[in-house]
Amino acid sequence: MTDSALDVQVSRTVGRRLIRNPLIWGAVLLLAAFVWTLAGDDLSFFPFLLMLVGGWCFGFAFVKATMRMVPARNGVFLHAGVAVMLGAAIAFTVEYGNDVVDSLPEAVQAGAVVGRLAAIPATGWIWLGLLSRVTDVMTQRETKKRPVPVTPEWEREEIGDGSGVRFPGIPLRMRALTAAIIVIVVVFGLGGTALVIAFDDVVLRMGARFTIILVGVLIALPAYLVFTGVLRRRTESCRVAFGNDELRVTVGESIHVIPFRRLERLVWRTRSDYARIEVQGDGVDLSLIAGLARPPRGLTAELPPLPRRVFRRLELAGMTQQHARRRDVTVFARSPGQG
């Protein structure tokens, strides 16, 4: 690699890191909020939103930095200390800060308003991160007392050839799931924004904490719980088996048998909420999402990696493995002219 090419690559890497740096975004947003507040006569919704997001960026960056500290206990002590100090500082400024701020110059007052409102979401996120650490510690202690959930395993077929895996799955196409998520985000996001605007005076008097609770607890959390609850009601008992020459998929009482040479596309994702199998070919078009289904006790909502013998069988049947951006995703598609 030439020096110029190396310089370009380094510049791009540095540029990506700067763009993805929450501290930079937080500083930009708070600076914009400060200018807007200084230029205006009152605190409108848009700079108020900039303060919330900018403060959250700083809180997110701090929590992320403490998580990376070595040894880990130093990060925990710093995290806890800053959380306590910020909480005490916010309580003090809410109780006694108005009299002090009112006597300061206008520019300093604007900066104080931005800092106070931005500190609330930042502190909230820092406390959430601290609670998450405490929860992790408690979870680890509980995990030591009971077996750790394991991924479903492949089993030899009692009738027929090959091996299969049994798992709970939700018959749902990814495009339908994506569309539903977008609709929920848009509808409830607009609803939350409308409520904040409608109660603008109340929000400004009670502070940003009211906005976070309103949007997060009263809107976002119930919407997520209802959505996942509706999806899980559609869960079916599923089994996928790869024989020597065919794929057998069982969904509830329905059984689909697809010869490998009639298979057009196979997607196999092992982890995350989107762990799933997608099958197309021979008149069958199925998508079974395992990641959102409620797994049996002792098992995770995941799928095991495909056996190596399956790769060879699919390749012999004219299938080609496609490039996937994620390591937990395997995609096979029919090669042109094969069939």
Beta strands, then each sheet from edge to edge (+ up, - down):
strand 1: 155-156
strand 2: 163-171
strand 3: 236-242
strand 4: 246-251
strand 5: 254-259
strand 6: 263-269
strand 7: 276-281
strand 8: 284-289
strand 9: 319-322
strand 10: 329-334
sheet 1: 1+ 2- 3+ 4- 5+
sheet 2: 1+ 2- 8+ 7- 6+ 10- 9+
end
